[in-house]
Amino acid sequence: EASHTEKVKTALMAEATATVTEQFSTDKALKKAALDAAISKIKGGKAGVDPIQAAFVQFFKDKAAAVKASGDDSEEKAQREAMIAKMNSVAKNEGFFFQFDSKGTPSL
């Protein structure tokens, strides 16, 4: 489970980085805002909104809204199937007299 979680985190960060990089490479206003913010910080000026951070935050907000709106539970089903397969493997290796069915209920 931890490995799967790390893979999902890595994939999300890669997607976010690619999306934000594309936004900044095509939008001159974003480039200017990022440069102005960086120069302001270097000069010790007032730290305003970081446009890069704002772009990442907006990406994750949009991604969360899209996932919530989709109602797709295929990932949860896949995780459940993987967990049941692991439990059945342990049951078999330990010599238990039962296995788990697709609902996770032990059966003989």
N, C-alpha and C positions, 0 to 999 in steps of 0.2 A: 504494500500500500504506500509506503513512504517513497519507494522508487517511482511508482506511478505519479504520485503527487509532485515529485521533483521534475519528472518529465513534462507534466502539464505546466508547471511554473516556467520551465525553460522554454517551452513552445510559446507560451503567452508572451514572455519577454522578447523572444525573437520576433514574433509578429508585431508587437508594440514598437520595437525598435525599427523594424522595416517600415511600418506605417508612418511613424513620426519622421524618420529620415526622408521618406518620399515627400511628406508635407513640406518639410523645410527646403528640400531641393527644388520644389516647384513654386513656392510662395515667397516672393521677395519681401513682402511685409513681415512675415515671420522671421526671415533672416535678419532684417533690419532691427526688429524688436529684440531678438536674441543678442545681436551685437551691441545694441544700445544698453541692454541690461548688463551685459558683461563689462562694458566700459564703465558703467556707473558703479558696479561693484569694485572694480579695480581702483577707481578714483576714491573709493570709500564713501560714495554717495548713498542716498537712500535706496535701500533694497526694495524694489517693487516686485511685481508678479514676474516670476521666472517663466518665460514663454515655453521653454522646453519642458519644464515640469508640468505646466498647464496642458500642454499637448498630450503628455503621457496620461495625466489624470483624465482628460477628456476621452482618450482612447479606451481606458478601462471602464469609464462610465458607460460609453456607447456599447462596449462588449457585454457588460453586465445586463444592460437593457435588452440587447439582442437575444442573449441566452434566456432571460426571463420571459421574453415575448414568444420565443420559439416553442417552449413547452416540450422540448426534445429530452427524453429521459434515457436515450440509448447509452450514454456513458455510465449512468447508474446501473443499468441492466448488465452492461459488460463487466463492471466492477463486481457486481453480485455474482455473476457466473464464474468469474475468476476466483472469488473467495470460496465459493462452493467447491470448485475444482481443487483448491488447496486443502480444504477441510476433508474432502474425500481421499486425497492423497495421504494425508496424515492418518486418517482412519484405516486405510489399507496398510500403510507401513507399520502402524502400531498393532495391527491384528484385531481391530475392532470388528464386531459382528454386524455392523450396520454401515450404511452410507447415507448421504444426504440427497434428497431429491431436488428437483429444480426450484422448489419453494424454500429449501433449506431445512426441511423437516426430516429427521432421521427415520430411516426405514430399513427393515431387515432384508 
